[in-house]
Amino acid sequence: MGDGIYVALSGALSQQTALDTTAENLANASTAGYQRMRPVFHEALKRAMGGKLRYETPVATAVDTQCGTFRQTGRPLDVAMPQGVYLALQTAQGERYTRAGSMTLSATGELRTAGGETVLGENQTPIVVDGAKGGVTIGTDGTVSQDGAAVGRLRLVKFDKPEALAHEAGARMSATPQAGAPTAASDPIQVGAVEESNASVVGGMTELIAASRTFASFEKAIDAFREADRTIVTRVPTSIT
């Protein structure tokens, strides 16, 4: 079997990764706070038949940490965070992170995201207010107040490598060893605004078409190499007597 089929196969696998991530981005193009994923590839050199075979292999996906568009809402419980800052959440799976900063109050007075996750305070416990009183506001430093009295401060965090965070569902993310441990962030936040997804429908469709065409080209190349191998096996004599 010729070396070329391995090059084509690795290229097809890489494009399959690109197709998967692009499809996920398109599905979340309207999800507030979602950060698009992008495939990361590297070229590998491998010895084959005494020579060097160059091919591309998918390593992982990385998070695009560029901010999406900030949309003004005027709601006192909506916040948009600067680039690289995440809001900490309490979930059944442990602490998780998001940039979707639209919050509401539960029946028990807990701050929760639009997805229903409990928002954590800087002491890593839920922020609870008197749900019957109202008058809850959030300051640009993340301080949550009710009737002018501070009741807690949002747990806002940063990571050494936020691009290594892992997507779980929608805009919710988990930390990975590569991302590093979360550390407290002191950057001012914008109140009365939410961040839109940084995944573009138009851009995603363009990437999807390009990846699909490239994948199809690699498929044709694989078929051509297979046909060449069959021709060699069936038509070329293996020995001369």
FIDREN-273420 format. One record per residue: residue number from 0; residue in one letter; z, y, x of N, C-alpha, C, CB in turn. Coordinates in steps of 0.001 Angstrom, whole numbers. Glycine has a CB too. Layout:
# residues N
  pos  code     n.pz     n.py     n.px    ca.pz    ca.py    ca.px     c.pz     c.py     c.px    cb.pz    cb.py    cb.px
  NUM     A        Z        Y        X        Z        Y        X        Z        Y        X        Z        Y        X
...
***
This chain:
# residues 241
  pos  code     n.pz     n.py     n.px    ca.pz    ca.py    ca.px     c.pz     c.py     c.px    cb.pz    cb.py    cb.px
    0     M        0    -1206      854        0        0        0        0     1245      881     1238       12     -961
    1     G     -862     2221      576     -958     3425     1379      254     4324     1234    -2189     4181     1013
    2     D      454     5147     2277     1589     6062     2264     1477     7107     1153     1711     6754     3607
    3     G      242     7481      806       33     8569     -133      685     8359    -1485    -1412     8780     -324
    4     I      782     7114    -1926     1367     6865    -3252     2834     7273    -3289     1227     5381    -3634
    5     Y     3527     7164    -2147     4935     7567    -2099     5071     9086    -2204     5593     7065     -802
    6     V     4139     9784    -1586     4135    11249    -1684     3910    11662    -3134     3040    11867     -763
    7     A     2925    11048    -3789     2625    11371    -5185     3778    11007    -6105     1361    10652    -5635
    8     L     4406     9861    -5843     5527     9422    -6682     6703    10373    -6558     5962     8001    -6303
    9     S     7015    10790    -5331     8138    11723    -5150     7837    13060    -5834     8426    11945    -3639
   10     G     6561    13481    -5770     6187    14717    -6447     6327    14603    -7953     4769    15098    -6094
   11     A     5943    13459    -8519     6069    13247    -9959     7530    13261   -10387     5415    11925   -10365
   12     L     8385    12618    -9599     9817    12604    -9925    10401    14015    -9868    10582    11674    -8960
   13     S     9967    14804    -8902    10444    16183    -8790    10030    16998   -10012     9903    16837    -7508
   14     Q     8799    16811   -10457     8328    17548   -11622     9021    17086   -12904     6821    17395   -11761
   15     Q     9426    15816   -12955    10187    15342   -14103    11529    16063   -14189    10401    13822   -14019
   16     T    12163    16286   -13028    13410    17056   -12994    13153    18482   -13471    14015    17064   -11565
   17     A    12045    19070   -13027    11708    20428   -13454    11474    20488   -14957    10467    20931   -12709
   18     L    10820    19472   -15513    10575    19425   -16955    11885    19332   -17726     9669    18238   -17309
   19     D    12796    18494   -17253    14080    18317   -17940    14891    19609   -17952    14889    17202   -17274
   20     T    14967    20289   -16802    15763    21517   -16742    15118    22643   -17556    15942    21962   -15283
   21     T    13795    22707   -17532    13111    23739   -18314    13321    23517   -19806    11612    23755   -17991
   22     A    13274    22265   -20247    13512    21954   -21656    14929    22352   -22074    13283    20457   -21919
   23     E    15895    22112   -21194    17278    22500   -21481    17410    24018   -21566    18226    21946   -20406
   24     N    16730    24721   -20681    16763    26188   -20714    16159    26722   -22006    16016    26769   -19508
   25     L    15043    26143   -22420    14405    26593   -23654    15296    26342   -24863    13063    25895   -23841
   26     A    15997    25221   -24865    16880    24893   -25987    18037    25880   -26100    17424    23476   -25834
   27     N    18380    26549   -24985    19510    27482   -24983    19082    28933   -24765    20500    27083   -23913
   28     A    17821    29218   -25025    17327    30579   -24822    17997    31583   -25751    15829    30621   -25024
   29     S    18552    31119   -26855    19237    32021   -27788    20747    31812   -27788    18695    31826   -29194
   30     T    21266    31053   -26827    22709    30798   -26716    23369    31897   -25890    22977    29407   -26078
   31     A    24233    32670   -26516    24906    33779   -25816    25670    33259   -24603    25871    34526   -26772
   32     G    25518    33958   -23475    26255    33609   -22267    25683    32447   -21477    27640    33296   -22624
   33     Y    24607    31838   -21958    24030    30696   -21235    23359    31158   -19954    23016    29946   -22120
   34     Q    23571    30404   -18879    22914    30695   -17604    21931    29568   -17300    23961    30856   -16446
   35     R    20677    29949   -17115    19617    28967   -16951    19808    28120   -15703    18277    29656   -16901
   36     M    19281    26914   -15753    19304    26020   -14608    17945    26051   -13913    19669    24579   -15042
   37     R    17968    25774   -12643    16714    25651   -11904    16830    24457   -10966    16386    26961   -11111
   38     P    15774    23660   -10847    15812    22506    -9943    15768    22952    -8494    14649    21555   -10233
   39     V    16459    22230    -7645    16472    22516    -6209    15862    21317    -5500    17930    22810    -5685
   40     F    14861    21561    -4673    14174    20482    -3962    14271    20698    -2451    12692    20398    -4401
   41     H    14042    19640    -1738    13887    19789     -293    12833    18797      172    15245    19565      457
   42     E    12228    19092     1302    11249    18186     1874    11964    17217     2790    10146    18956     2635
   43     A    11622    15949     2645    12223    14924     3498    11147    14351     4413    12886    13797     2646
   44     L    11531    14016     5623    10628    13372     6562    11114    11950     6776    10550    14154     7910
   45     K    10249    11008     6551    10641     9615     6678     9582     8869     7488    10834     8964     5282
   46     R    10002     8025     8407     9061     7276     9217     8461     6141     8396     9746     6732    10483
   47     A     7164     6025     8450     6484     4946     7745     5275     4509     8565     6057     5391     6315
   48     M     5252     3259     8898     4130     2684     9637     3855     3457    10922     2878     2660     8765
   49     G     4930     3805    11622     4799     4448    12911     4507     5928    12855     3749     3790    13669
   50     G     4327     6499    11662     4046     7919    11537     5139     8606    10752     2695     8146    10874
   51     K     4854     9808    10308     5823    10561     9524     5258    10829     8137     6192    11886    10229
   52     L     6044    10495     7140     5638    10693     5753     6420    11853     5175     5855     9410     4913
   53     R     5713    12856     4685     6363    14037     4138     6353    13933     2609     5652    15346     4621
   54     Y     7522    14086     2004     7553    14075      547     8704    14937       55     7684    12634        9
   55     E     8679    15219    -1226     9638    16123    -1838    10605    15329    -2701     8921    17203    -2674
   56     T    11894    15614    -2573    12878    14898    -3376    13774    15891    -4111    13723    13957    -2493
   57     P    14117    15603    -5377    15040    16474    -6100    16450    16291    -5575    14992    16192    -7607
   58     V    17128    17388    -5281    18499    17314    -4793    19469    17477    -5956    18756    18390    -3715
   59     A    19309    18522    -6713    20236    18821    -7797    19662    19961    -8612    21652    19178    -7256
   60     T    20438    20409    -9580    20086    21636   -10291    21100    22702    -9903    20058    21416   -11848
   61     A    20656    23934    -9893    21529    25056    -9564    21528    26032   -10728    21077    25758    -8249
   62     V    22632    26739   -10905    22760    27717   -11978    22223    29060   -11508    24231    27849   -12436
   63     D    21402    29679   -12338    20922    31030   -12070    22009    31994   -12550    19532    31312   -12783
   64     T    22712    32633   -11629    23874    33454   -11979    23528    34905   -12308    24860    33428   -10853
   65     Q    22234    35232   -12359    21855    36593   -12742    22290    36867   -14185    20321    36802   -12586
   66     C    22769    38075   -14424    23238    38433   -15762    22076    38469   -16757    23953    39794   -15732
   67     G    22369    38050   -17984    21427    38249   -19065    21583    39669   -19597    21640    37204   -20188
   68     T    20827    40003   -20625    20916    41328   -21234    22242    41499   -21965    19746    41556   -22199
   69     F    22900    42646   -21768    24130    42951   -22498    23756    43628   -23821    25084    43866   -21644
   70     R    24192    43016   -24923    23900    43569   -26247    25158    44201   -26825    23354    42472   -27199
   71     Q    25060    45457   -27207    26199    46175   -27775    26489    45685   -29200    25930    47698   -27774
   72     T    27759    45380   -29468    28170    44927   -30793    29200    45853   -31422    28726    43524   -30714
   73     G    29983    46534   -30587    31040    47400   -31080    32292    46655   -31517    30528    48205   -32214
   74     R    32282    45335   -31472    33465    44555   -31852    34527    44636   -30750    33080    43073   -32123
   75     P    35791    44863   -31114    36833    44988   -30095    37164    43672   -29386    38078    45536   -30721
   76     L    36721    42547   -29948    37010    41248   -29326    35786    40645   -28645    37540    40277   -30368
   77     D    34752    41450   -28443    33577    41010   -27686    33646    41601   -26282    32252    41431   -28401
   78     V    33426    40761   -25278    33429    41253   -23901    32232    40682   -23147    34753    40878   -23184
   79     A    31700    41467   -22226    30642    41038   -21320    31160    41220   -19899    29309    41846   -21556
   80     M    30966    40211   -19077    31552    40206   -17743    30518    40489   -16661    32220    38876   -17475
   81     P    30926    41112   -15562    29982    41364   -14464    29528    40055   -13842    30622    42266   -13390
   82     Q    28484    40127   -13062    27915    38922   -12457    28950    38171   -11626    26714    39283   -11586
   83     G    28987    36858   -11829    29889    36003   -11060    31265    35843   -11645    30020    36528    -9704
   84     V    31555    36494   -12773    32883    36412   -13404    32785    35557   -14668    33437    37842   -13744
   85     Y    33788    34692   -14863    33787    33761   -15991    35117    33815   -16727    33502    32328   -15513
   86     L    35044    33537   -18022    36218    33492   -18879    36713    32049   -18935    35899    34037   -20308
   87     A    38015    31843   -18683    38588    30494   -18657    38973    30047   -20063    39817    30446   -17728
   88     L    38714    28765   -20344    38980    28188   -21656    39855    26955   -21534    37675    27840   -22365
   89     Q    40593    26679   -22593    41362    25440   -22683    40590    24472   -23575    42809    25700   -23243
   90     T    40276    23287   -23030    39560    22279   -23810    40266    20936   -23659    38073    22174   -23359
   91     A    39835    19972   -24460    40412    18625   -24366    40108    17989   -23019    39881    17735   -25494
   92     Q    39066    18455   -22345    38687    17908   -21031    39330    18671   -19870    37169    17935   -20875
   93     G    40131    19675   -20179    40748    20492   -19138    40182    21898   -19153    40546    19859   -17762
   94     E    40480    22665   -18116    40017    24048   -18049    38509    24103   -17852    40726    24799   -16918
   95     R    37852    24942   -18654    36418    25124   -18552    36119    26617   -18519    35679    24430   -19729
   96     Y    34838    26984   -18326    34480    28377   -18064    33220    28759   -18840    34270    28609   -16552
   97     T    33132    30034   -19187    31979    30512   -19942    31772    31997   -19699    32158    30235   -21443
   98     R    30546    32451   -20013    30253    33885   -20018    29979    34357   -21443    29045    34203   -19102
   99     A    30176    33470   -22405    30029    33832   -23814    31340    34458   -24277    29653    32582   -24694
  100     G    31373    35782   -24315    32629    36495   -24524    32884    37003   -25921    32685    37617   -23621
  101     S    32255    36408   -26931    32531    36819   -28312    33714    36007   -28829    31270    36623   -29232
  102     M    34816    36696   -29142    36050    36000   -29532    36486    36349   -30951    37171    36338   -28557
  103     T    37279    35445   -31511    37864    35646   -32833    39326    35211   -32766    37079    34846   -33942
  104     L    40057    35452   -33849    41450    35004   -33944    41536    33802   -34871    42371    36147   -34450
  105     S    42259    32772   -34431    42456    31601   -35273    43541    31896   -36308    42833    30362   -34417
  106     A    43766    30945   -37201    44796    31119   -38226    46181    31227   -37613    44759    29963   -39216
  107     T    46354    30686   -36408    47659    30728   -35732    47756    31884   -34741    47916    29412   -35008
  108     G    46716    32754   -34693    46770    33925   -33829    46265    33712   -32420    48142    34407   -33763
  109     E    45622    32560   -32159    45070    32312   -30828    43687    32940   -30713    45000    30797   -30537
  110     L    43401    33475   -29529    42053    33949   -29248    41158    32744   -28996    42038    34920   -28031
  111     R    40010    32712   -29675    39077    31601   -29504    37654    32126   -29392    39191    30606   -30673
  112     T    36826    31342   -28728    35416    31699   -28604    34700    31364   -29903    34757    30964   -27406
  113     A    33443    31788   -29986    32641    31474   -31169    32465    29968   -31328    31270    32158   -31083
  114     G    32570    29236   -30214    32451    27778   -30254    33745    27072   -30590    31952    27279   -28946
  115     G    34837    27821   -30765    36109    27237   -31151    37044    26894   -30006    35859    26031   -31925
  116     E    36645    27169   -28745    37535    26864   -27614    38627    27929   -27491    36727    26768   -26292
  117     T    39795    27498   -27100    40922    28412   -26927    40782    29191   -25622    42256    27638   -26948
  118     V    40941    30502   -25707    40843    31367   -24528    42182    31389   -23798    40417    32808   -24929
  119     L    42128    31237   -22482    43347    31208   -21678    43724    32595   -21158    43177    30250   -20511
  120     G    45038    32808   -21005    45547    33997   -20361    45676    33764   -18869    46888    34405   -20960
  121     E    46030    34807   -18116    46113    34680   -16663    47194    33714   -16208    46360    36024   -16051
  122     N    48159    33386   -17106    49172    32382   -16767    48726    30981   -17162    50494    32715   -17449
  123     Q    47453    30838   -17515    46814    29567   -17869    47393    28942   -19139    46949    28592   -16723
  124     T    47902    29778   -20024    48324    29347   -21354    47568    30184   -22382    49880    29489   -21538
  125     P    47409    29692   -23613    46660    30442   -24629    47289    31797   -24916    46573    29638   -25918
  126     I    46433    32770   -25214    46899    34092   -25634    47088    34060   -27148    45887    35224   -25207
  127     V    48308    34364   -27605    48625    34290   -29024    49135    35653   -29501    49678    33178   -29299
  128     V    48593    36115   -30635    49030    37381   -31230    49491    37101   -32662    47875    38456   -31205
  129     D    49988    38123   -33308    50386    38005   -34710    49126    38177   -35565    51493    39073   -35091
  130     G    48598    37068   -36056    47354    37103   -36796    47417    37893   -38085    46927    35733   -37095
  131     A    48623    38102   -38600    48767    38822   -39867    48736    40339   -39680    50064    38419   -40547
  132     K    48958    40808   -38454    49070    42246   -38227    47734    42905   -37889    50051    42506   -37120
  133     G    46881    42219   -37168    45620    42845   -36730    45871    43821   -35605    44930    43562   -37898
  134     G    44947    44770   -35409    45100    45772   -34367    45010    45223   -32962    46389    46459   -34530
  135     V    44221    44148   -32764    44102    43519   -31443    42920    44139   -30703    43926    41966   -31568
  136     T    43163    44536   -29467    42114    45127   -28634    42153    44500   -27249    42279    46666   -28539
  137     I    41052    44679   -26518    40961    44169   -25148    40547    45327   -24244    39941    42970   -25042
  138     G    41260    45506   -23133    40944    46558   -22184    39906    46115   -21178    42188    47006   -21471
  139     T    39372    47056   -20425    38350    46738   -19434    38898    45906   -18272    37738    48015   -18902
  140     D    40231    45836   -18164    40828    44981   -17137    41183    43610   -17705    42079    45645   -16547
  141     G    40823    43352   -18969    41107    42068   -19596    42438    41993   -20314    41059    41012   -18580
  142     T    43198    43086   -20333    44492    43084   -21009    44298    43048   -22526    45320    44324   -20599
  143     V    44975    42107   -23177    44916    41980   -24637    46152    42672   -25218    44845    40461   -25085
  144     S    45914    43596   -26135    47008    44366   -26726    46968    44252   -28246    46930    45846   -26295
  145     Q    48142    44418   -28843    48240    44481   -30303    49113    45670   -30669    48822    43152   -30898
  146     D    48537    46555   -31468    49224    47799   -31829    49708    48558   -30596    50407    47499   -32748
  147     G    48890    48532   -29542    49197    49280   -28325    50100    48583   -27337    49809    50547   -28686
  148     A    50650    47428   -27704    51543    46688   -26800    50804    45498   -26187    52812    46204   -27555
  149     A    50873    45381   -24863    50190    44287   -24172    50843    42950   -24513    50204    44517   -22648
  150     V    49995    41954   -24825    50512    40615   -25129    49999    39568   -24132    50119    40210   -26556
  151     G    49132    39969   -23249    48595    39031   -22267    47356    39595   -21604    48275    37691   -22923
  152     R    46796    38832   -20695    45563    39257   -20009    44653    38051   -19876    45871    39883   -18600
  153     L    43386    38262   -20161    42408    37184   -20078    42385    36586   -18672    41010    37695   -20466
  154     R    42226    35275   -18612    42050    34622   -17319    40578    34726   -16954    42529    33124   -17353
  155     L    40279    35659   -16077    38925    35893   -15592    38855    35403   -14151    38529    37409   -15699
  156     V    37862    34583   -13850    37834    33936   -12537    36464    34066   -11872    38208    32459   -12670
  157     K    36479    33828   -10558    35268    33775    -9749    35246    32461    -8976    35188    34991    -8780
  158     F    34077    32124    -8456    33913    30929    -7625    33152    31309    -6361    33167    29799    -8403
  159     D    33426    30591    -5272    32701    30850    -4025    31204    30604    -4213    33249    29961    -2884
  160     K    30867    29526    -4949    29466    29185    -5185    29267    28912    -6674    29035    27950    -4330
  161     P    29177    29968    -7485    29027    29757    -8928    27745    29026    -9305    29067    31078    -9637
  162     E    26743    29059    -8420    25496    28351    -8715    25694    26834    -8767    24442    28697    -7670
  163     A    26840    26367    -8241    27129    24927    -8240    27957    24483    -9442    27854    24551    -6971
  164     L    28250    25398   -10371    28944    25001   -11596    28065    24042   -12393    29312    26245   -12452
  165     A    28709    23214   -13220    27963    22216   -13995    27978    22565   -15476    28551    20810   -13778
  166     H    26807    22522   -16101    26707    22748   -17541    27280    21545   -18288    25232    23003   -17961
  167     E    27988    21824   -19378    28474    20750   -20242    27811    20829   -21614    30006    20820   -20384
  168     A    28010    21932   -22303    27413    22110   -23633    27194    23587   -23861    28313    21503   -24756
  169     G    25947    23972   -24109    25658    25381   -24329    26073    26223   -23138    26355    25873   -25580
  170     A    26929    27227   -23404    27355    28141   -22345    28636    27684   -21657    27554    29528   -22912
  171     R    29165    26536   -22038    30412    26054   -21417    30099    25296   -20134    31203    25145   -22397
  172     M    30898    25581   -19090    30655    24995   -17778    31941    24453   -17179    30030    26023   -16841
  173     S    31777    23528   -16241    32927    22965   -15534    32786    23228   -14044    33059    21448   -15807
  174     A    33918    23255   -13359    33904    23472   -11914    33552    22175   -11200    35269    24007   -11424
  175     T    32929    22292   -10067    32614    21145    -9217    33216    21395    -7838    31064    20909    -9124
  176     P    33378    20349    -7030    33883    20578    -5668    33013    21542    -4876    33981    19262    -4922
  177     Q    31701    21518    -5134    30791    22406    -4406    30999    23873    -4796    29336    21999    -4667
  178     A    31377    24116    -6062    31579    25488    -6523    32829    26108    -5926    31661    25526    -8037
  179     G    33813    25273    -5593    35075    25773    -5069    36090    25986    -6184    34853    27071    -4307
  180     A    37299    26312    -5802    38374    26530    -6772    38245    27908    -7406    39753    26379    -6100
  181     P    38585    28038    -8691    38523    29356    -9327    39601    30285    -8788    38662    29222   -10841
  182     T    39249    31528    -8575    40211    32544    -8134    40163    33713    -9115    39901    33026    -6669
  183     A    41287    34409    -9249    41382    35508   -10209    40393    36620    -9864    42813    36066   -10246
  184     A    39725    37139   -10895    38779    38238   -10723    39382    39519   -11290    37424    37919   -11411
  185     S    39163    40637   -10616    39709    41916   -11068    38610    42911   -11454    40589    42517    -9981
  186     D    37363    42451   -11451    36243    43330   -11799    36362    43788   -13254    34891    42608   -11569
  187     P    36087    45043   -13546    36172    45525   -14924    35123    44871   -15817    36010    47040   -14963
  188     I    35508    44602   -17047    34586    43999   -18007    34125    45053   -19002    35251    42808   -18743
  189     Q    33079    44747   -19726    32552    45671   -20727    32997    45190   -22110    30987    45772   -20640
  190     V    33684    46041   -22836    34207    45691   -24154    33238    46167   -25236    35615    46309   -24371
  191     G    33112    45364   -26303    32202    45730   -27379    30773    45341   -27109    32272    47187   -27625
  192     A    30586    44340   -26253    29240    43872   -25919    29298    42380   -25625    28655    44655   -24703
  193     V    28171    41713   -25780    28061    40299   -25416    26821    40118   -24554    27998    39386   -26685
  194     E    26840    39092   -23736    25712    38810   -22855    24788    37791   -23505    26202    38298   -21486
  195     E    23516    38113   -23547    22529    37170   -24052    22206    36137   -22970    21244    37910   -24508
  196     S    21568    35053   -23377    21118    34036   -22429    20166    34657   -21412    20431    32862   -23168
  197     N    20249    34205   -20155    19297    34700   -19158    18068    33795   -19057    19977    34812   -17789
  198     A    17955    32854   -19997    16768    32003   -20074    15755    32653   -21011    17136    30567   -20564
  199     S    14542    32825   -20536    13483    33474   -21306    12589    32425   -21957    12649    34409   -20406
  200     V    12293    32608   -23230    11386    31695   -23921     9996    31741   -23292    11306    32044   -25419
  201     V     9496    32943   -23036     8167    33098   -22451     8126    32489   -21055     7767    34584   -22398
  202     G     9132    32822   -20244     9181    32271   -18892     9327    30762   -18909    10324    32888   -18113
  203     G    10147    30258   -19843    10358    28820   -19947     9089    28084   -20342    11450    28527   -20947
  204     M     8323    28652   -21276     7071    28024   -21691     6064    27990   -20541     6475    28768   -22894
  205     T     6041    29080   -19768     5142    29121   -18608     5522    28045   -17593     5179    30515   -17943
  206     E     6828    27916   -17326     7295    26896   -16387     7030    25493   -16914     8784    27074   -16109
  207     L     7188    25319   -18229     6970    24001   -18835     5510    23577   -18703     7384    24014   -20319
  208     I     4604    24510   -18951     3178    24207   -18830     2823    23873   -17380     2328    25395   -19331
  209     A     3336    24686   -16442     3032    24460   -15027     3560    23107   -14557     3629    25582   -14168
  210     A     4809    22781   -14934     5400    21510   -14521     4658    20340   -15160     6892    21461   -14894
  211     S     4237    20485   -16422     3516    19412   -17107     2176    19140   -16430     3299    19769   -18584
  212     R     1469    20208   -16076      172    20041   -15424      323    19419   -14041     -544    21384   -15317
  213     T     1346    19862   -13313     1572    19305   -11973     1952    17836   -12065     2671    20093   -11232
  214     F     2803    17509   -13064     3197    16111   -13270     1971    15254   -13574     4227    15997   -14418
  215     A     1083    15760   -14433     -127    15020   -14780    -1014    14810   -13551     -908    15759   -15876
  216     S    -1076    15808   -12664    -1877    15687   -11448    -1327    14593   -10541    -1916    17023   -10697
  217     F        1    14544   -10433      607    13495    -9608      377    12113   -10226     2119    13753    -9433
  218     E      407    12037   -11564      120    10754   -12225    -1285    10275   -11899      288    10880   -13748
  219     K    -2255    11187   -11933    -3626    10831   -11603    -3736    10365   -10155    -4555    12017   -11848
  220     A    -2982    11047    -9275    -3005    10663    -7864    -2431     9263    -7677    -2219    11675    -7017
  221     I    -1345     8961    -8387     -740     7627    -8297    -1731     6567    -8763      557     7555    -9137
  222     D    -2417     6838    -9899    -3411     5892   -10406    -4541     5692    -9402    -3978     6379   -11746
  223     A    -4953     6779    -8746    -6035     6681    -7764    -5622     5823    -6571    -6452     8078    -7286
  224     F    -4395     6011    -6095    -3919     5204    -4973    -3796     3729    -5366    -2566     5732    -4475
  225     R    -3345     3464    -6592    -3248     2076    -7055    -4626     1423    -7118    -2574     2017    -8436
  226     E    -5595     2181    -7639    -6953     1649    -7730    -7522     1374    -6345    -7861     2622    -8488
  227     A    -7231     2270    -5409    -7700     2066    -4031    -7086      811    -3435    -7361     3284    -3155
  228     D    -5795      582    -3703    -5138     -629    -3193    -5749    -1884    -3808    -3628     -584    -3481
  229     R    -6049    -1836    -5136    -6661    -3000    -5778    -8043    -3285    -5202    -6758    -2785    -7291
  230     T    -8781    -2213    -4923   -10113    -2377    -4354   -10043    -3033    -2985   -10822    -1030    -4255
  231     I    -9092    -2591    -2178    -8942    -3170     -830    -8583    -4647     -915    -7862    -2410      -26
  232     V    -7676    -4978    -1829    -7216    -6369    -1942    -8323    -7281    -2450    -6005    -6456    -2874
  233     T    -9128    -6794    -3403   -10122    -7661    -4039   -11472    -7681    -3338   -10318    -7236    -5449
  234     R   -11793    -6633    -2564   -13139    -6558    -1995   -13202    -6663     -477   -13769    -5289    -2407
  235     V   -12141    -6295      185   -12161    -6330     1646   -11626    -7655     2134   -11344    -5172     2237
  236     P   -12388    -8399     2932   -11886    -9702     3430   -10674    -9498     4320   -12990   -10462     4211
  237     T    -9730   -10448     4205    -8497   -10332     4991    -8679   -10870     6400    -7356   -11071     4302
  238     S    -9704   -11696     6645    -9915   -12230     7985   -11384   -12556     8174    -9044   -13481     8226
  239     I   -11821   -12621     9379   -13212   -12942     9706   -13218   -14251    10490   -13896   -11781    10528
  240     T   -13976   -15229     9991   -14034   -16526    10657   -15308   -16624    11489   -13969   -17677     9624
***
